[in-house]
Structures are given as structure tokens and as C-alpha cells.
Amino acid sequence: MRKGKTEKPRPRDELRAGYDLSKLKGRARAKYAKRCKAGTNLVLLSPDVAEHFPDDRSVNATLRKVIRAASKPLRRSR
């Protein structure tokens, strides 16, 4: 006879006893809080897209080109 699935106990939201809190001091707390308040947008690129862009500068340069191309009036064919 099969028994129902038993739930695993959830881990507590506490630090483990082995952590030395004295080593955690001096770290930047809320390092990007100012940027977040300033309205910086973070965007996650899909892996297939990210393969073509080595850094944020190349992404921004490409997007600027797309914006410029989209804002130009289209030529009518004669």
C-alpha cells in the first residue's frame, strides 16, 4: 500500500551557526539603491540575443541605431 507524499520541512530563515558575522562587515549595503531610485532599468536579454552582445555598450549602440532608423520617414517607391 502506498503512502501519500510527505512534505519536506522548510528551511528556517536564519543564518547557519557556522557563519562569522564579523567577516560580513564593510560590504556595500544597498549598493544600487541610488540607481534604482533614479529610474535605471535593468533588462534581462534572452540567451540567444545575449550571444551577440558582449557588453551593455554594444546593446545601447544597437538600440540607438534602431531608434534612429525607426524615426526616419519611409521613402515611397515610385
TORVO-237962 format. One line per 3 residues: their letters; for each residue x, y, z of N, C-alpha, C. Coordinates in pm, whole numbers. Layout:
<recs>
A> X/Y/Z/X/Y/Z/X/Y/Z | ... $
</recs>
This chain:
<recs>
MRK> 82/-116/0/0/0/0/88/125/0 | 58/219/-88/138/340/-100/92/446/-1 | 191/514/53/159/625/142/167/754/62 $
GKT> 94/855/102/96/984/35/232/1051/49 | 256/1149/-36/383/1222/-30/391/1299/100 | 508/1296/159/528/1375/279/603/1502/241 $
EKP> 567/1610/302/632/1737/273/764/1744/348 | 864/1798/279/993/1819/343/982/1945/429 | 1047/1946/542/1042/2066/625/1114/2182/555 $
RPR> 1054/2299/563/1114/2417/501/1231/2465/586 | 1336/2514/520/1448/2568/599/1406/2696/669 | 1461/2718/785/1430/2840/860/1503/2957/797 $
DEL> 1450/3074/815/1511/3196/762/1614/3252/860 | 1708/3171/895/1810/3213/989/1947/3175/935 | 2047/3249/978/2183/3216/938/2226/3088/1007 $
RAG> 2306/3013/939/2360/2892/1000/2461/2930/1107 | 2482/2843/1198/2571/2870/1311/2716/2892/1265 | 2755/2837/1150/2892/2844/1105/2935/2977/1045 $
YDL> 2842/3069/1024/2877/3198/964/2941/3290/1067 | 3051/3354/1025/3119/3451/1110/3073/3590/1066 | 2985/3651/1144/2927/3779/1107/3030/3892/1102 $
SKL> 3141/3877/1172/3243/3982/1170/3306/3996/1032 | 3302/3889/952/3359/3895/817/3264/3961/718 | 3140/3977/754/3042/4036/664/3038/4188/670 $
KGR> 3106/4248/765/3103/4394/780/3185/4460/671 | 3150/4583/638/3225/4659/540/3177/4638/398 | 3079/4556/379/3024/4534/245/2928/4646/211 $
ARA> 2912/4672/84/2821/4778/40/2678/4731/56 | 2605/4803/136/2465/4770/158/2381/4858/68 | 2288/4798/-1/2202/4870/-96/2288/4945/-198 $
KYA> 2382/4873/-253/2482/4931/-344/2419/5004/-463 | 2309/4952/-515/2247/5011/-634/2117/5085/-603 | 2094/5120/-477/1970/5186/-438/1952/5320/-507 $
KRC> 2060/5398/-518/2051/5529/-584/2013/5514/-731 | 2073/5418/-799/2040/5394/-940/1894/5354/-956 | 1848/5272/-865/1711/5224/-872/1615/5341/-854 $
KAG> 1643/5428/-759/1559/5545/-736/1565/5641/-854 | 1680/5644/-923/1696/5735/-1037/1620/5684/-1160 | 1572/5563/-1157/1494/5511/-1268/1572/5425/-1365 $
TNL> 1685/5372/-1324/1762/5284/-1410/1681/5157/-1436 | 1676/5117/-1562/1603/4996/-1598/1702/4882/-1619 | 1673/4771/-1561/1752/4651/-1585/1669/4560/-1673 $
VLL> 1732/4508/-1777/1661/4424/-1872/1739/4294/-1887 | 1670/4184/-1880/1732/4053/-1898/1718/4013/-2044 | 1831/3993/-2110/1829/3951/-2250/1815/3800/-2258 $
SPD> 1744/3754/-2357/1734/3611/-2381/1872/3559/-2419 | 1905/3436/-2385/2038/3383/-2412/2079/3392/-2559 | 1986/3368/-2651/2022/3374/-2793/2054/3517/-2837 $
VAE> 1991/3616/-2776/2020/3756/-2808/2151/3797/-2741 | 2170/3756/-2617/2290/3794/-2542/2418/3743/-2606 | 2411/3636/-2684/2530/3583/-2753/2590/3685/-2847 $
HFP> 2510/3778/-2898/2556/3874/-2998/2604/4005/-2937 | 2591/4022/-2807/2629/4146/-2742/2724/4118/-2627 | 2850/4161/-2640/2947/4134/-2535/2930/4220/-2410 $
DDR> 2866/4338/-2423/2852/4426/-2307/2735/4522/-2326 | 2712/4605/-2225/2599/4698/-2230/2617/4807/-2335 | 2740/4846/-2362/2764/4949/-2464/2716/4904/-2603 $
SVN> 2744/4780/-2636/2703/4731/-2768/2552/4720/-2779 | 2486/4684/-2670/2339/4677/-2670/2283/4817/-2690 | 2334/4914/-2614/2284/5051/-2625/2310/5110/-2764 $
ATL> 2427/5086/-2821/2459/5138/-2954/2363/5081/-3058 | 2335/4953/-3050/2245/4890/-3146/2103/4944/-3130 | 2058/4958/-3007/1923/5010/-2984/1910/5155/-3032 $
RKV> 2015/5235/-3016/2011/5373/-3067/1998/5375/-3219 | 2068/5283/-3285/2057/5275/-3431/1916/5237/-3474 | 1856/5144/-3403/1719/5101/-3433/1623/5218/-3412 $
IRA> 1642/5294/-3305/1555/5409/-3277/1567/5513/-3387 | 1691/5543/-3429/1711/5641/-3537/1648/5593/-3667 | 1665/5466/-3698/1609/5412/-3822/1457/5415/-3818 $
ASK> 1399/5389/-3703/1253/5387/-3690/1194/5526/-3695 | 1271/5627/-3658/1217/5763/-3657/1231/5834/-3791 | 1306/5777/-3885/1321/5838/-4017/1194/5810/-4098 $
PLR> 1151/5909/-4178/1034/5883/-4263/1066/5780/-4370 | 969/5699/-4403/987/5597/-4504/981/5659/-4643 | 1061/5607/-4734/1057/5654/-4874/948/5578/-4948 $
RSR> 878/5650/-5032/776/5583/-5112/840/5532/-5241 | 803/5414/-5280/856/5360/-5406/774/5419/-5522 | 842/5447/-5632/774/5510/-5746/742/5411/-5852 $
</recs>
